[in-house]
Amino acid sequence: MPICPSCDEKIASSAKVCPFCGEELNGAASGKSRGSAVQKGSARKQNRSNSGGASSFPWVVIAIVTCGGFFVCGGGLLALLLPAVQQAREAARRTQCKNNFKQIGLAMHNYHDVYGLFPAAHLNGLQGEPKLSWRVSLMPYLDESPRYDRYQFDDAWDSPANYPLLIPLPRPYGCLSYPSPGGVSTAYATITDETAAMGNGFCVPIKKISDGTSNTLLVIEAVRLNVPWMKPLDIDAKAVTRIDEPQGASSTHTGGVHALLADGSVRFLSKNLSPEILRALITIHGNEAIGDF
């Protein structure tokens, strides 16, 4: 029986087309021996096999190169975008810090409306020791009335009754760029002095600020002070000579610190601010010529 030269199958001698592979058959081809048909069929199968392997290989290579290129490009783009993302995040934190100062400034003026005075930096106990921080005094004006009502004013700030009130840190007293130690240290402090707007043991009314409320400091960033927010501890004016000092004004923001002025405005003070202007901003009646700062 004849053999199809293409698929090596047995076919009828009268067949003009192979019923298995559809190959048109000539008389001479259909009569070829099985050996020659097998040889030709095997060659065709080998060619198909080789052709298939050759055609699939480039696609694999392309896929690998493309995947690798995507990975490299993705990593490169991430490296390029990361600084921009960090800058945007810091800008948002800086804006939030400024908003905190605005809230504190509003609370200061609400306190002044009620008592006719700004709060003292610290109200002292019977023995003259600092006992009550201005940050506690402002609590009712910062949506912290329930916690303020639980505060025991006859006790020290860190007494067994008061110490649990430290947590959580009131939101307006924390800067998002400042990782508060223990979650209780504030980023903000006042500057205490006999000629400051918020003194130690005494309160000042606006009418006593003859230098002008827009030229007088109330609160400033002091992240390196690391003071628990309820503790009656702030910046000693005698230790203030410039911006960015361990015991003075400092921040985690680039270039300077935020400051709240007695008129309720918030300014960003450059780290290059002169010691003379900084000192002039602390006093309430120094009659200094400050100008633009």
LUMDRENGU-138083 format. One line per 10 residues: number of its first residue (from 0); their letters; for each residue z, y negated, x negated of N, C-alpha, C. Coordinates in Angstrom, 1 decimal. Layout:
N
NUM = a = Z:Y:X:Z:Y:X:Z:Y:X; ...
***
This chain:
293
0 = mpicpscdek = 0.0:1.2:-0.9:0.0:0.0:0.0:0.0:-1.2:-0.9; -0.9:-2.2:-0.6:-0.9:-3.4:-1.4:0.4:-4.2:-1.4; 0.6:-5.0:-2.5:1.8:-5.8:-2.7:1.4:-7.2:-2.7; 2.1:-8.1:-2.0:1.9:-9.5:-2.0:2.2:-10.1:-3.4; 1.3:-10.7:-4.0:1.5:-11.3:-5.3:2.5:-12.4:-5.4; 2.8:-13.0:-4.2:3.7:-14.1:-4.3:5.2:-13.7:-4.0; 5.4:-12.8:-3.0:6.8:-12.5:-2.7:7.1:-11.0:-3.1; 6.1:-10.3:-3.6:6.4:-8.9:-4.0:6.8:-8.0:-2.9; 6.3:-8.3:-1.7:6.6:-7.4:-0.5:5.3:-6.6:-0.2; 5.6:-5.4:0.4:4.5:-4.5:0.8:3.8:-5.1:2.0
10 = iassakvcpf = 2.5:-5.1:2.0:1.8:-5.6:3.2:0.6:-4.7:3.5; 0.1:-4.8:4.7:-1.1:-4.0:5.2:-2.3:-4.4:4.4; -3.1:-3.4:4.2:-4.4:-3.6:3.4:-5.3:-4.6:4.1; -5.2:-4.6:5.4:-6.1:-5.5:6.1:-5.6:-6.9:6.3; -4.4:-7.2:5.8:-3.8:-8.5:6.1:-4.5:-9.6:5.3; -4.8:-10.7:5.9:-5.3:-11.9:5.3:-4.3:-12.9:4.8; -3.1:-12.8:5.5:-1.9:-13.7:5.2:-0.7:-12.9:5.2; 0.1:-13.1:4.1:1.4:-12.3:4.0:2.3:-12.7:5.1; 2.8:-11.7:5.9:3.7:-12.0:7.0:5.1:-12.4:6.5; 5.4:-12.3:5.2:6.7:-12.6:4.7:6.8:-14.0:4.1
20 = cgeelngaas = 5.8:-14.4:3.3:5.8:-15.7:2.7:4.7:-16.6:3.1; 3.7:-16.1:3.9:2.7:-17.0:4.4:1.6:-17.2:3.4; 1.6:-16.5:2.3:0.5:-16.7:1.3:-0.8:-16.2:1.8; -1.9:-17.0:1.6:-3.2:-16.5:1.9:-3.6:-15.5:0.9; -4.2:-14.4:1.4:-4.5:-13.3:0.4:-6.0:-13.1:0.3; -6.4:-12.9:-0.9:-7.8:-12.5:-1.2:-7.9:-11.0:-1.4; -9.0:-10.4:-1.2:-9.1:-9.0:-1.4:-8.6:-8.6:-2.8; -9.1:-9.3:-3.8:-8.7:-8.9:-5.1:-7.2:-9.1:-5.3; -6.6:-10.1:-4.8:-5.2:-10.3:-5.0:-4.4:-9.3:-4.3; -4.8:-8.9:-3.1:-4.0:-7.9:-2.3:-4.0:-6.6:-2.9
30 = gksrgsavqk = -5.0:-6.4:-3.8:-5.1:-5.1:-4.3:-4.5:-5.0:-5.7; -3.9:-6.0:-6.2:-3.2:-6.0:-7.5:-2.1:-5.0:-7.5; -1.8:-4.5:-8.7:-0.8:-3.5:-8.8:0.6:-4.1:-8.6; 1.5:-3.3:-8.3:2.9:-3.8:-8.1:3.4:-4.4:-9.3; 3.0:-3.9:-10.5:3.6:-4.4:-11.7:3.2:-5.8:-11.9; 1.8:-6.1:-11.8:1.4:-7.5:-12.0:1.9:-8.4:-11.0; 2.1:-7.9:-9.7:2.7:-8.8:-8.7:4.1:-9.1:-9.0; 4.8:-8.0:-9.4:6.2:-8.2:-9.7:6.4:-9.3:-10.8; 5.5:-9.2:-11.9:5.5:-10.1:-13.0:5.3:-11.5:-12.5; 4.2:-11.7:-11.7:3.9:-13.0:-11.2:5.0:-13.6:-10.3
40 = gsarkqnrsn = 5.6:-12.7:-9.4:6.7:-13.1:-8.5:7.9:-13.5:-9.3; 8.2:-12.7:-10.3:9.3:-13.0:-11.1:9.2:-14.4:-11.9; 7.9:-14.6:-12.3:7.7:-15.9:-13.0:7.8:-17.1:-12.1; 7.4:-16.9:-10.8:7.5:-18.0:-9.8:9.0:-18.2:-9.5; 9.7:-17.1:-9.4:11.2:-17.3:-9.1:11.9:-18.0:-10.2; 11.4:-17.6:-11.5:12.0:-18.3:-12.6:11.7:-19.8:-12.7; 10.4:-20.1:-12.4:10.0:-21.5:-12.3:10.8:-22.3:-11.3; 11.0:-21.6:-10.1:11.8:-22.3:-9.0:13.2:-22.5:-9.5; 13.7:-21.5:-10.1:15.1:-21.6:-10.6:15.2:-22.7:-11.6; 14.3:-22.8:-12.6:14.3:-23.8:-13.6:14.1:-25.2:-13.0
50 = sggassfpwv = 13.2:-25.2:-12.1:12.9:-26.5:-11.4:14.1:-27.0:-10.6; 14.7:-26.1:-9.9:15.9:-26.5:-9.1:17.0:-27.1:-10.0; 17.3:-26.4:-11.1:18.4:-26.8:-12.0:18.0:-28.2:-12.7; 16.8:-28.4:-13.0:16.4:-29.6:-13.7:16.5:-30.8:-12.7; 16.1:-30.6:-11.4:16.2:-31.7:-10.5:17.6:-32.0:-10.1; 18.5:-31.1:-10.1:19.9:-31.4:-9.6:20.7:-32.1:-10.7; 20.4:-31.8:-12.0:21.2:-32.3:-13.1:21.3:-33.9:-13.1; 20.1:-34.6:-13.0:20.2:-36.0:-13.0:21.1:-36.6:-12.0; 21.2:-36.0:-10.8:22.0:-36.5:-9.7:23.5:-36.4:-10.1; 23.8:-35.3:-10.7:25.2:-35.1:-11.2:25.6:-36.2:-12.2
60 = viaivtcggf = 24.7:-36.4:-13.1:25.0:-37.4:-14.2:25.1:-38.8:-13.5; 24.2:-39.1:-12.6:24.2:-40.4:-12.0:25.5:-40.6:-11.2; 25.9:-39.5:-10.5:27.2:-39.6:-9.8:28.4:-39.9:-10.7; 28.4:-39.2:-11.8:29.5:-39.4:-12.7:29.5:-40.8:-13.3; 28.3:-41.2:-13.7:28.2:-42.6:-14.3:28.6:-43.6:-13.3; 28.1:-43.5:-12.1:28.4:-44.4:-11.0:29.9:-44.5:-10.7; 30.5:-43.3:-10.6:31.9:-43.2:-10.4:32.7:-43.9:-11.5; 32.3:-43.6:-12.8:33.0:-44.2:-13.9:32.8:-45.6:-14.0; 31.6:-46.1:-13.6:31.3:-47.6:-13.6:32.1:-48.3:-12.6; 32.3:-47.6:-11.4:33.1:-48.2:-10.3:34.5:-48.3:-10.8
70 = fvcgggllal = 35.0:-47.3:-11.5:36.4:-47.3:-11.9:36.6:-48.4:-13.0; 35.7:-48.5:-13.9:35.8:-49.6:-14.9:35.7:-50.9:-14.3; 34.7:-51.1:-13.4:34.6:-52.4:-12.7:35.8:-52.8:-11.9; 36.3:-51.7:-11.2:37.5:-52.0:-10.4:38.7:-52.4:-11.2; 38.9:-51.7:-12.4:40.0:-52.1:-13.3:39.8:-53.5:-13.8; 38.5:-53.8:-14.2:38.2:-55.1:-14.7:38.5:-56.2:-13.7; 38.1:-56.0:-12.5:38.3:-56.9:-11.4:39.8:-57.1:-11.2; 40.5:-56.0:-11.2:42.0:-56.1:-11.0:42.6:-57.0:-12.1; 42.2:-56.7:-13.3:42.7:-57.5:-14.4:42.4:-59.0:-14.3; 41.2:-59.3:-13.8:40.8:-60.7:-13.6:41.6:-61.3:-12.4
80 = llpavqqare = 41.8:-60.6:-11.4:42.4:-61.1:-10.1:43.9:-61.2:-10.2; 44.5:-60.4:-11.1:46.0:-60.3:-11.1:46.6:-61.7:-11.5; 46.2:-62.4:-12.5:46.8:-63.8:-12.7:46.7:-64.7:-11.5; 45.5:-64.7:-10.8:45.3:-65.5:-9.7:46.3:-65.2:-8.6; 46.5:-63.8:-8.4:47.5:-63.4:-7.4:48.9:-63.8:-7.7; 49.2:-63.7:-9.0:50.6:-64.1:-9.4:50.8:-65.6:-9.3; 49.7:-66.4:-9.6:49.8:-67.8:-9.4:50.0:-68.2:-7.9; 49.2:-67.5:-7.1:49.4:-67.8:-5.6:50.7:-67.5:-5.1; 51.3:-66.3:-5.6:52.6:-65.9:-5.2:53.7:-66.9:-5.7; 53.6:-67.4:-6.9:54.5:-68.4:-7.4:54.4:-69.7:-6.7
90 = aarrtqcknn = 53.2:-70.1:-6.3:53.0:-71.3:-5.5:53.7:-71.2:-4.2; 53.6:-70.0:-3.5:54.3:-69.8:-2.3:55.8:-69.9:-2.4; 56.3:-69.3:-3.5:57.7:-69.3:-3.8:58.2:-70.7:-4.0; 57.4:-71.5:-4.8:57.8:-72.9:-5.1:57.8:-73.7:-3.8; 56.9:-73.5:-2.9:56.9:-74.1:-1.6:58.1:-73.8:-0.8; 58.5:-72.5:-0.8:59.7:-72.1:-0.1:60.9:-72.7:-0.6; 61.0:-72.8:-2.0:62.1:-73.5:-2.6:62.2:-74.9:-2.2; 61.1:-75.6:-2.1:61.1:-77.0:-1.7:61.6:-77.1:-0.2; 61.2:-76.1:0.6:61.6:-76.1:2.0:63.1:-75.9:2.1; 63.7:-75.1:1.2:65.1:-74.9:1.2:65.8:-76.2:1.0
100 = fkqiglamhn = 65.3:-77.0:0.0:65.9:-78.3:-0.3:65.8:-79.2:1.0; 64.7:-79.2:1.7:64.6:-80.0:2.9:65.6:-79.6:3.9; 65.8:-78.3:4.1:66.9:-77.8:5.0:68.3:-78.3:4.6; 68.5:-78.2:3.3:69.8:-78.7:2.8:70.0:-80.2:3.0; 68.9:-80.9:2.8:68.9:-82.4:3.0:69.2:-82.7:4.4; 68.5:-82.0:5.3:68.8:-82.3:6.8:70.2:-82.0:7.1; 70.8:-80.9:6.6:72.2:-80.5:6.8:73.1:-81.6:6.3; 72.8:-82.1:5.1:73.6:-83.2:4.5:73.7:-84.4:5.4; 72.5:-84.8:6.0:72.5:-86.0:6.9:73.2:-85.7:8.2; 73.0:-84.5:8.7:73.7:-84.1:9.9:75.3:-84.2:9.7
110 = yhdvyglfpa = 75.7:-83.7:8.6:77.1:-83.7:8.2:77.5:-85.2:8.1; 76.7:-86.1:7.5:77.0:-87.5:7.4:77.1:-88.1:8.8; 76.2:-87.7:9.7:76.2:-88.3:11.0:77.6:-88.0:11.7; 78.1:-86.8:11.5:79.4:-86.4:12.1:80.6:-87.1:11.5; 80.6:-87.1:10.1:81.8:-87.5:9.4:81.7:-88.9:8.8; 80.5:-89.4:8.7:80.3:-90.7:8.1:80.3:-90.7:6.6; 80.3:-89.5:6.0:80.4:-89.2:4.6:79.5:-88.0:4.2; 79.0:-88.0:3.0:78.5:-86.8:2.5:79.6:-85.9:2.1; 79.4:-84.5:2.1:80.5:-83.6:1.7:80.9:-83.8:0.2; 82.1:-83.6:-0.1:82.5:-83.6:-1.5:81.9:-82.4:-2.2
120 = ahlnglqgep = 81.7:-82.5:-3.5:81.2:-81.3:-4.2:82.3:-80.2:-4.1; 83.5:-80.6:-4.2:84.6:-79.6:-4.0:85.8:-80.4:-3.4; 86.3:-79.8:-2.3:87.6:-80.3:-1.8:88.7:-79.5:-2.5; 89.7:-80.2:-3.0:90.8:-79.5:-3.8:91.9:-79.1:-3.0; 92.6:-78.1:-3.5:93.8:-77.5:-2.8:95.0:-78.4:-3.1; 96.2:-78.0:-2.7:97.4:-78.7:-2.9:97.8:-78.9:-4.3; 97.4:-78.0:-5.2:97.7:-78.1:-6.6:96.6:-78.8:-7.4; 95.6:-79.4:-6.6:94.6:-80.1:-7.3:93.4:-79.2:-7.8; 93.5:-77.9:-7.5:92.4:-77.0:-7.9:91.2:-77.1:-7.0; 90.0:-77.0:-7.5:88.8:-76.9:-6.6:88.9:-75.7:-5.6
130 = klswrvslmp = 88.8:-76.0:-4.4:89.0:-74.9:-3.4:87.9:-74.7:-2.4; 87.2:-75.8:-2.0:86.2:-75.6:-0.9:84.9:-76.2:-1.5; 83.8:-75.4:-1.5:82.5:-75.9:-2.0:81.8:-76.6:-0.9; 80.9:-77.5:-1.3:80.0:-78.2:-0.4:79.1:-77.3:0.3; 78.8:-76.1:-0.3:77.9:-75.2:0.3:78.6:-74.5:1.5; 79.9:-74.4:1.4:80.6:-73.8:2.6:80.7:-74.9:3.7; 81.0:-76.1:3.3:81.1:-77.2:4.2:79.8:-77.4:5.1; 78.6:-77.1:4.5:77.4:-77.3:5.2:77.0:-76.1:6.1; 77.8:-75.0:6.0:77.4:-73.8:6.8:77.1:-74.0:8.3; 77.9:-74.8:9.0:77.6:-75.0:10.4:76.2:-75.7:10.7
140 = yldesprydr = 75.7:-76.4:9.7:74.4:-77.1:9.8:73.3:-76.3:9.2; 73.5:-75.1:8.9:72.5:-74.2:8.3:72.4:-72.9:9.1; 72.8:-73.0:10.4:72.8:-71.8:11.3:73.7:-70.7:10.7; 74.9:-71.1:10.2:75.8:-70.1:9.6:77.2:-70.4:10.3; 77.2:-70.8:11.5:78.5:-71.1:12.2:79.4:-69.9:12.4; 78.9:-68.7:12.7:79.7:-67.6:12.9:80.5:-67.2:11.6; 79.8:-67.3:10.5:80.4:-67.0:9.2:81.4:-68.1:8.8; 81.1:-69.3:9.1:81.9:-70.4:8.8:83.2:-70.3:9.6; 83.1:-69.9:10.9:84.3:-69.7:11.7:85.3:-68.7:11.2; 84.8:-67.7:10.4:85.6:-66.7:9.8:86.2:-67.0:8.5
150 = yqfddawdsp = 85.8:-68.2:7.9:86.3:-68.6:6.6:87.7:-69.0:6.7; 88.6:-68.6:5.8:90.0:-68.9:5.8:90.2:-70.1:4.8; 90.3:-71.3:5.4:90.4:-72.5:4.5:91.7:-72.6:3.8; 92.7:-71.9:4.2:94.0:-71.9:3.4:93.9:-71.0:2.2; 92.9:-70.1:2.2:92.8:-69.2:1.1:91.8:-69.6:0.0; 91.9:-69.0:-1.1:90.8:-69.2:-2.1:89.5:-68.7:-1.7; 88.4:-69.2:-2.3:87.1:-68.7:-1.9:86.9:-67.2:-2.1; 87.6:-66.7:-3.1:87.4:-65.2:-3.4:88.6:-64.4:-3.0; 89.3:-64.9:-2.0:90.5:-64.1:-1.4:90.0:-62.9:-0.7; 90.8:-61.9:-0.5:90.4:-60.7:0.3:89.8:-61.0:1.6
160 = anyplliplp = 90.3:-62.1:2.2:89.7:-62.5:3.5:88.3:-63.1:3.4; 88.1:-63.9:2.4:86.9:-64.7:2.3:85.8:-64.0:1.4; 86.2:-63.2:0.5:85.2:-62.6:-0.4:84.1:-61.8:0.3; 84.4:-61.0:1.4:83.4:-60.3:2.1:82.3:-61.2:2.7; 82.6:-62.5:2.9:81.6:-63.4:3.5:80.5:-63.8:2.5; 80.6:-63.4:1.3:79.6:-63.8:0.3:78.3:-63.2:0.6; 78.3:-62.0:1.2:77.0:-61.3:1.4:76.7:-61.3:2.9; 75.5:-61.7:3.3:74.3:-62.0:2.4:74.3:-63.4:2.0; 73.6:-63.8:0.9:73.4:-65.1:0.5:72.7:-65.9:1.6; 73.2:-67.0:2.1:72.4:-67.8:3.1:71.1:-68.2:2.5
170 = rpygclsyps = 70.1:-68.0:3.3:68.7:-68.2:2.9:68.4:-69.5:2.2; 68.9:-70.6:2.8:68.6:-71.9:2.1:69.2:-72.1:0.7; 70.1:-71.2:0.3:70.7:-71.4:-1.0:70.1:-70.5:-2.1; 69.0:-69.8:-1.7:68.4:-68.9:-2.7:66.9:-69.2:-2.9; 66.5:-69.2:-4.1:65.1:-69.4:-4.5:64.4:-68.0:-4.7; 63.2:-67.8:-4.1:62.6:-66.5:-4.2:62.1:-66.2:-5.6; 62.0:-67.2:-6.5:61.6:-67.0:-7.9:62.8:-66.7:-8.7; 64.0:-66.7:-8.1:65.3:-66.5:-8.9:65.9:-65.2:-8.4; 65.9:-64.2:-9.3:66.6:-62.9:-8.9:68.1:-63.1:-8.9; 68.7:-63.4:-7.8:70.1:-63.7:-7.7:71.0:-62.6:-8.2
180 = pggvstayat = 71.8:-62.8:-9.2:72.8:-61.7:-9.7:73.7:-61.3:-8.6; 73.7:-60.0:-8.3:74.5:-59.5:-7.2:74.1:-59.9:-5.8; 73.0:-60.7:-5.7:72.6:-61.1:-4.4:73.5:-62.2:-3.8; 74.4:-62.8:-4.6:75.3:-63.8:-4.1:75.3:-65.1:-4.9; 74.6:-65.1:-6.0:74.5:-66.4:-6.8:73.5:-67.3:-6.2; 73.8:-68.6:-6.1:72.9:-69.6:-5.6:72.0:-70.2:-6.7; 70.9:-70.7:-6.3:70.0:-71.3:-7.2:70.2:-72.9:-7.3; 71.1:-73.4:-6.4:71.3:-74.8:-6.3:72.7:-75.3:-6.5; 72.8:-76.5:-7.1:74.1:-77.1:-7.4:74.0:-78.6:-7.3; 75.2:-79.2:-7.2:75.2:-80.7:-7.3:75.7:-81.0:-8.7
190 = itdetaamgn = 75.7:-82.3:-9.0:76.2:-82.8:-10.2:77.4:-83.6:-10.0; 78.6:-83.2:-10.5:79.8:-83.8:-10.2:80.2:-84.9:-11.3; 80.6:-86.0:-10.8:81.0:-87.1:-11.7:81.7:-88.2:-10.8; 82.5:-89.0:-11.5:83.2:-90.1:-10.7:82.2:-91.1:-10.1; 81.1:-91.2:-10.7:80.1:-92.1:-10.1:78.9:-91.4:-9.4; 79.1:-90.1:-9.1:78.0:-89.4:-8.4:78.2:-89.4:-6.9; 77.2:-89.0:-6.2:77.2:-89.1:-4.7:78.1:-88.0:-4.1; 78.3:-86.9:-4.9:79.1:-85.8:-4.5:80.2:-85.5:-5.5; 81.3:-86.1:-5.4:82.3:-86.0:-6.4:83.2:-84.9:-6.2; 84.1:-84.7:-7.2:85.1:-83.6:-7.1:86.4:-84.2:-6.5
200 = gfcvpikkis = 86.6:-83.8:-5.2:87.8:-84.2:-4.5:87.6:-85.4:-3.7; 86.4:-86.0:-3.6:86.2:-87.2:-2.8:84.8:-87.2:-2.2; 84.7:-87.9:-1.0:83.4:-88.0:-0.3:82.9:-89.4:-0.4; 81.6:-89.5:-0.3:80.9:-90.8:-0.5:80.1:-91.1:0.8; 80.2:-92.3:1.3:79.3:-92.7:2.4:78.0:-93.3:1.9; 77.0:-93.3:2.7:75.7:-93.8:2.2:75.8:-95.3:1.8; 76.6:-96.0:2.5:76.7:-97.5:2.2:77.3:-97.8:0.9; 77.9:-96.8:0.2:78.4:-97.0:-1.2:77.4:-96.7:-2.2; 76.2:-96.2:-1.8:75.1:-95.9:-2.8:74.3:-97.2:-3.0; 74.7:-98.0:-3.8:74.0:-99.3:-4.0:72.8:-99.2:-4.9
210 = dgtsntllvi = 72.6:-98.1:-5.6:71.4:-97.9:-6.4:70.2:-97.5:-5.5; 70.5:-97.2:-4.3:69.4:-96.8:-3.3:69.4:-95.3:-3.2; 69.3:-94.8:-1.9:69.3:-93.4:-1.7:68.1:-92.6:-2.3; 67.0:-93.4:-2.5:65.8:-92.7:-3.0:65.9:-92.6:-4.6; 67.0:-93.2:-5.1:67.2:-93.1:-6.6:68.5:-92.4:-7.0; 69.0:-91.6:-6.0:70.3:-90.9:-6.3:70.2:-89.5:-5.9; 70.7:-88.6:-6.9:70.6:-87.2:-6.7:71.8:-86.7:-5.8; 71.4:-85.7:-5.0:72.5:-84.9:-4.3:72.6:-83.5:-4.8; 71.4:-82.8:-4.8:71.4:-81.4:-5.2:70.2:-81.1:-6.1; 70.4:-80.2:-7.1:69.3:-79.9:-8.0:69.3:-78.4:-8.3
220 = eavrlnvpwm = 68.2:-77.8:-8.8:68.2:-76.4:-9.1:69.0:-76.2:-10.4; 69.7:-75.1:-10.4:70.6:-74.7:-11.5:70.7:-73.2:-11.6; 69.6:-72.5:-11.8:69.6:-71.1:-11.8:70.3:-70.5:-13.0; 70.4:-71.2:-14.1:71.1:-70.6:-15.2:72.6:-70.7:-15.2; 73.1:-71.4:-14.1:74.6:-71.6:-13.9:75.2:-70.3:-13.4; 74.3:-69.5:-12.6:74.8:-68.2:-12.1:76.1:-68.3:-11.3; 76.2:-69.2:-10.4:77.4:-69.4:-9.6:77.4:-68.8:-8.3; 78.3:-68.0:-7.9:78.4:-67.5:-6.5:78.4:-68.6:-5.5; 77.7:-68.5:-4.4:77.4:-69.7:-3.6:78.7:-70.3:-3.0; 79.7:-69.5:-2.7:80.9:-70.0:-2.1:81.9:-70.6:-3.2
230 = kpldidakav = 81.6:-70.3:-4.4:82.6:-70.8:-5.5:82.4:-72.3:-5.7; 83.6:-73.0:-5.7:83.5:-74.5:-5.9:83.3:-74.8:-7.4; 82.1:-74.5:-7.8:81.7:-74.8:-9.2:80.3:-75.4:-9.2; 80.1:-76.5:-9.9:78.8:-77.1:-10.0:78.6:-77.7:-11.4; 77.6:-78.6:-11.6:77.3:-79.1:-12.9:78.1:-80.3:-13.2; 78.7:-80.2:-14.4:79.5:-81.4:-14.9:78.5:-82.4:-15.5; 78.5:-83.6:-14.9:77.6:-84.6:-15.4:77.6:-84.9:-16.9; 78.8:-84.6:-17.5:78.9:-84.9:-18.9:78.1:-83.9:-19.8; 77.7:-82.7:-19.1:77.0:-81.7:-19.8:75.5:-81.9:-19.6; 75.1:-82.9:-18.8:73.7:-83.1:-18.5:73.1:-84.1:-19.4
240 = tridepqgas = 72.1:-83.6:-20.2:71.4:-84.5:-21.1:69.9:-84.4:-20.9; 69.4:-83.3:-20.3:68.0:-83.1:-20.0:67.8:-82.0:-19.0; 66.6:-81.8:-18.6:66.3:-80.7:-17.7:66.2:-79.4:-18.5; 66.6:-78.3:-17.9:66.5:-77.0:-18.4:67.6:-76.8:-19.5; 68.8:-76.8:-19.0:70.0:-76.5:-19.9:70.8:-75.4:-19.3; 71.5:-74.6:-20.1:72.2:-73.4:-19.6:73.2:-73.8:-18.5; 73.9:-74.9:-18.7:75.0:-75.3:-17.8:74.5:-76.5:-16.9; 73.2:-76.8:-17.0:72.8:-78.0:-16.2:71.6:-77.6:-15.3; 70.7:-78.5:-15.1:69.6:-78.3:-14.2:68.6:-77.4:-14.9; 68.2:-76.4:-14.1:67.2:-75.4:-14.7:66.6:-74.6:-13.5
250 = sthtggvhal = 65.4:-74.1:-13.7:64.7:-73.3:-12.7:63.8:-72.3:-13.3; 63.3:-71.4:-12.5:62.3:-70.4:-12.9:60.9:-70.9:-12.7; 60.7:-72.1:-12.1:59.4:-72.7:-11.9:58.9:-73.3:-13.2; 57.6:-73.3:-13.4:57.0:-73.9:-14.6:57.0:-75.4:-14.5; 57.6:-76.0:-15.6:57.4:-77.4:-15.7:58.6:-78.3:-15.3; 59.6:-77.8:-14.6:60.7:-78.6:-14.1:61.5:-78.0:-13.0; 62.2:-78.9:-12.3:63.1:-78.4:-11.2:62.9:-79.2:-10.0; 63.3:-78.6:-8.8:63.3:-79.4:-7.6:64.6:-80.1:-7.5; 64.6:-81.3:-6.8:65.8:-82.1:-6.7:65.8:-82.7:-5.3; 67.0:-82.7:-4.7:67.2:-83.4:-3.4:67.8:-84.8:-3.6
260 = ladgsvrfls = 67.2:-85.8:-3.1:67.7:-87.2:-3.2:68.5:-87.5:-1.9; 69.3:-88.6:-2.1:70.2:-89.0:-1.0:69.5:-89.4:0.3; 68.2:-89.8:0.2:67.5:-90.2:1.4:66.9:-89.0:2.1; 67.1:-87.8:1.6:66.6:-86.5:2.2:65.3:-86.1:1.6; 64.7:-86.8:0.7:63.4:-86.4:0.1:63.6:-85.4:-1.0; 62.6:-84.7:-1.3:62.6:-83.7:-2.3:61.6:-84.0:-3.4; 62.0:-84.1:-4.6:61.1:-84.4:-5.7:61.2:-83.3:-6.7; 60.1:-83.1:-7.5:60.0:-82.2:-8.6:60.1:-83.0:-9.9; 61.2:-82.7:-10.6:61.5:-83.5:-11.8:61.0:-82.7:-13.0; 60.2:-83.4:-13.8:59.6:-82.8:-15.0:60.6:-82.5:-16.0
270 = knlspeilra = 60.4:-81.4:-16.7:61.3:-81.0:-17.8:61.3:-82.1:-18.9; 60.3:-82.9:-18.9:60.1:-84.0:-19.9:60.8:-85.3:-19.4; 61.5:-85.3:-18.3:62.2:-86.5:-17.8:63.2:-87.0:-18.8; 63.2:-88.3:-19.1:64.0:-88.8:-20.1:65.5:-88.7:-19.7; 66.4:-88.5:-20.7:67.8:-88.4:-20.4:68.3:-89.7:-19.7; 67.8:-90.8:-20.0:68.2:-92.1:-19.4:67.9:-92.1:-17.9; 66.7:-91.7:-17.5:66.4:-91.7:-16.1:67.2:-90.6:-15.4; 67.4:-89.4:-16.0:68.2:-88.4:-15.4:69.7:-88.9:-15.1; 70.2:-89.6:-16.1:71.6:-90.1:-16.0:71.6:-91.2:-14.9; 70.5:-92.0:-14.8:70.5:-93.0:-13.8:70.4:-92.4:-12.4
280 = litihgneai = 69.8:-91.3:-12.2:69.7:-90.7:-10.9:71.0:-90.1:-10.5; 71.9:-89.8:-11.4:73.2:-89.2:-11.0:74.1:-90.3:-10.5; 74.1:-91.5:-11.0:75.0:-92.5:-10.6:74.6:-93.1:-9.2; 75.6:-93.6:-8.5:75.3:-94.3:-7.2:75.4:-95.8:-7.3; 75.9:-96.3:-8.4:76.0:-97.8:-8.5:75.9:-98.2:-9.9; 75.0:-97.7:-10.7:74.8:-98.0:-12.1:73.9:-99.2:-12.3; 73.1:-99.6:-11.2:72.2:-100.7:-11.3:71.1:-100.5:-12.4; 70.8:-99.3:-12.6:69.7:-99.0:-13.6:68.4:-99.3:-13.0; 67.4:-99.7:-13.9:66.0:-99.8:-13.5:65.3:-98.5:-13.7; 65.1:-97.8:-12.7:64.5:-96.4:-12.8:63.0:-96.5:-12.8
290 = gdf = 62.4:-97.2:-11.8:61.0:-97.3:-11.7:60.4:-95.9:-11.2; 59.2:-95.6:-11.5:58.6:-94.4:-11.1:59.0:-93.2:-12.0; 59.3:-92.1:-11.4:59.7:-90.9:-12.1:59.2:-89.6:-11.5
***
